[in-house]
Amino acid sequence: MDEKLQVLKDTEQEIKSVDSKEYLTNIAWKIASAAQQITEELSPGGVSFSVGGSESVEDSEIEQQLREIDEQFANAYQSSETSETLDFSVGSDLEDTSGESLDLAFKEIIKENLKLLQLESEESSNVDFSTGEFQDFPSLEDYNSLFVDIRLPQISQRFQEDLIFAYMRVAGPNPLMLQQLSEQNKPLQITNEKYQQIIEKFEFSDSLEAALQEGRLYQADYSMLKNMAQGSFPNNVKKYPCAPLALFAVPPVSSSFRSLIPVAIQCQQPSVSENPPVFTPLDGDNWMVAKTIVQMADSNYHELVSHLGRTHLFVEPFVLATKRKLPANHKLRILLDPHFEGTILINYGAHKTLIANGGKVDQLLASTIEDDRVIAVEGAKIYLHNFNDVMFPKTLTKQGVRNSDQLPDHPYRDDGLLIWDAIHTWVGAYLSIYYTSDQQLLEDKALQNWAQELVSDQGGRLKNFGEDASGAIKTLNYLIDAVSSVIFTASAQHAAVNFPQSELMSYTPAFPFAIYSPAPTSSEKQGNFMSMLPSLDRSQTQIGVTYLLGSVYYTQLGQYNKGHFKDAKVMSYLGEFQNQLRDIEIEISKRNRSRLMPYKFLLPSQIPQSINI
């Protein structure tokens, strides 16, 4: 084992001196070979290796070496003469003949890491998916039986509850969809009489007019998905994308509980010619069908927009601009570099595997891979073209979910604001050491070149960035806000949308990535929601992908490598940041004791520094 670790250490030094794509390819194959040998030694009969459970020296050294190599590899690949940028634009395949071997080497590295995580592939699964095993469609017990070596998620016991369904809008994988309705917004076709019948089920009194006037009505609108084509890969079995609307309400102040409740669901967007039926909690099995459609749409929106588009692709222009325009000793680069570790490499890996033709996204999600890419890029563009409006607190205000009197129970908001404030305070303290006046910002040519690179059509192509049309950064306050937003997205925001994948989205009945029968077009009885769900083999694939993506933690927010900051003036502020994060950990843990379900995804100890998985 020591020999294999030494190979990794030696390879790290080689990466630092890389000067060509061919040389980089050779190094990639060396890493793949070392990873394969380590896997063989750690296989049954060798040293035990389990996800997150081993404290052995070998395990910790392996993780450390792979993490360091990932960082060096990302830097080397980004700066090599053949790959000035990683373009995720629609239609870009990043293909050239000289890169085929490098791509294959990347795949081998990824494959061996999957083995290290003890994730079985579909082909090697011992679950029997033979035809005729089930008379109609699988039962919940059948889906539960897929969790053999992986713990059955808690959501499996509660996902059919209405309050948990609503709670997922504020504490689930995609807590970004709620939009407060105003008197100018027309709620779904629900009369006051129907609304009162619905809320009786939840044992409180209210009126539709009062809820609207007091700002207690919220809508989740998935209209961005409405033009997605119908997918059928891999078995030529039709999948059915949907773009539902879902209405939620908060009980009035006088109520004994004030958690969000679901009111109504329209399974497709209304059109000029027709209004699809509206289902409510009074509709029995049809209501569960409607909730399943929302969960499917939410899962697709989450993976393509909230996760891929608005964290991975959003951060990438900042990584490239920082590497290109800020010298290695620039104070801003020193602050940012740890928050960019591994991002270019993981984005490249996703492009070549997860969102490749025939990849896992193509297999699992509801639409075609071509439309999936379109949605992801469009989702990223909306944020990148409105940078100044998508800072975390501004987003909450714009969506109308900032007011805790109107919407008391919102763990993502409440915990996220704690993290935002801590990051903002730390960034402000750090930058204030080096910029004591706004004039110093204007005179910092490297900083202004960085900003210009971000807005350039040949660079990051951001819009609404900076303090004028040219993208210039003129004030320290703006720089603090902008840098805080980037660091928050690379750390906390990515954690909030990435890590629920293993704990929540691995359970297919609760979060189906596709449905296999069309959305209802009438209010007639639709049958059991189970008949819409993916097959057991698709579910097995979903478990493998989501468990991998949601279970790998590299680095921790606030824990910079020893000696990273060489300026002694920084250390007291860093200590304050770390102390604040420890206090936040205690506060969130306390909050979790009284929540419908614990919300762990923004615990500082569970937030990596960067997007590296």
C-alpha positions, 0 to 999 in steps of 0.5 A: 500500500505504501508503494501505491501511495508513493506513486500518487505522491510522485504523480502530484509532482509530475502534474506540476510540471505538465507541458502538453496534453500527451504528457497529461494523458500519461499522468492520467493513466498512471493515476488510473493504474494506481487507483486500480491497484489500491482498489484491488488491495482494498477488495474483500480479502484485503484491507477493509474500506467503507464509505465514511466509516474507516479511520485507518491511516491508509484510508485518510492518506488515500483521500488526502492524496486523491484530493491533492491530485485532483486540485493539481490536475484541475490546475494543469488541465485548465492551464494547458495550451489545448484547453483554454476553456471548458465550454458547456454550451449546447452543442459543444462536445469538447471532442478532438482526436488527441483528447480521446485517450485523456477522456478514457483515462478520466473515465478510468479514474472515475470508475476506480473511485466508484469502486473505492466507494463500494458502489455496485454498477447495474451490471454487477447488481445481485438484485433480480429484475427478471420479467414476471417477478411482479404481477403489476408493478413493484411495491414499496417493499420492493423499492425498499429491498434495493437498499442492502448495503446502504441505509434506507432513507428516513424519507421512505417512511414519510414521503406520502405525508402532505406536510412532508411534501410541503416541507420539501419546498423549504428543506428538500433538495430544491428549496428554491421554487417558492414564490409568494403570490400577491393580489395581482397574481391569480392562484390556481382555480380554487374557490374560497369555499374549496380552500376552506374545505381543504384547510379543514383537513389540517385543522385550522380556519382561514379564508383564501382572501385573507391568506392572499392579502397577508402574503401567506400563499406561495406557488411553485411554478415549473414552467421552465420545463414545459417545452421539454421533449419526451425521453425514451432512453435507454429502453425506448420506453416513453417517459413523460416530462411535466411542468406543474404548478403547485399552490401552498399556504401558511396558516394564520398567526392565530393557528397552533401550527404554522408549517407550510401546507399543500393546497392544490396542484395543476399537473401541466401549465394552462394553455389558451385552449385548455386548463388542466384539472386541479387536484387537492388533498381532498382527491384521494389517490389522484392527489398522490398522483399529482404530488408524484408529478410535482416531485418528478418535476422538482427532481428534474429542475433540481438536477439540471437547473439548481444543481448543475446550472446554478452551482457547477456552471455558475462558478466555472467562469470565476474559476477561469477568470481567477486563474487567468487574470489574478497572479498567484500572490494576489490577495483575492486569488489567495482567498478564492483558490481553496473555494475553486479546488477541483471544480474544473475537473469535476465539471469536465467529468460530468460533461464526459460521463453524467450528461454525455449521450447515453450517460446516467442523466440520459437514462434517468431523467424525463426528457432527452439529453439534448433538452436536458443540456439546453435547460441546464445552460439556460438555467445557468445563463439566467443567473450569470446574466443577472449576477447582481440580483442573485446574491442569496439574500436578494434572491430570498427577498425577490421570491417573497420568502424572506419574511419569517412572520409570513413563512415561519418554517424555512430551514434553508432560508434560516440556516443559509442566512447564518452561513451567508452572514458568516462568509460575508463578515469573513470576506469583509474582514479579509479584504479590508486588510488590503483595501483601505479605500475605494481608490485602491480598488480602482488602481488594482489593475489585476482586479479590474482585469479580473472583472473585465474577463468576467464580463467579456464576450471572450471570457465569462460573458456575465451580465449585470456584474460590477457597478457600471455597464463595463463591469468595473468594481468601484467600491469595497462594499461591492467587492465584498458582496460579489466575492461573498456570493461566489464563495457562498455558491461554491460552498453552502449553496452547492452543499444545499443542493448536492448532499440531499441526493443521497439522503433524500433523492436516492429513494425513487418513490419519493423523488422519481427522476421520470414518470412512465405514464402521462399526466392526467387530463381529467379529474377522473380516477387515475389509479395508484401512483406506483404505476407511474414510477421507474422500474427497479433497475432504473431505481437501482441506477438512481440509488448508485448515482445519487449516493455517490454524488451525495456522499463524498465530502472533501474539505470543510468550510473555514478549514483552510490548509495550514500555512495557506494564509501567510499574512499574520494579520489574517489569522485573527479574522480567520479564527473569528470565522471558524468560531462563528461557524462552530456557533452556527453548528450548535444553533442549527443542531438545536433548531433541528430538534424541533423541525419536522425533519432535521435539516443537516445540509447547511451544518458547517461541518457538512459544507465543503469549501468548493464544488469538488463532487 
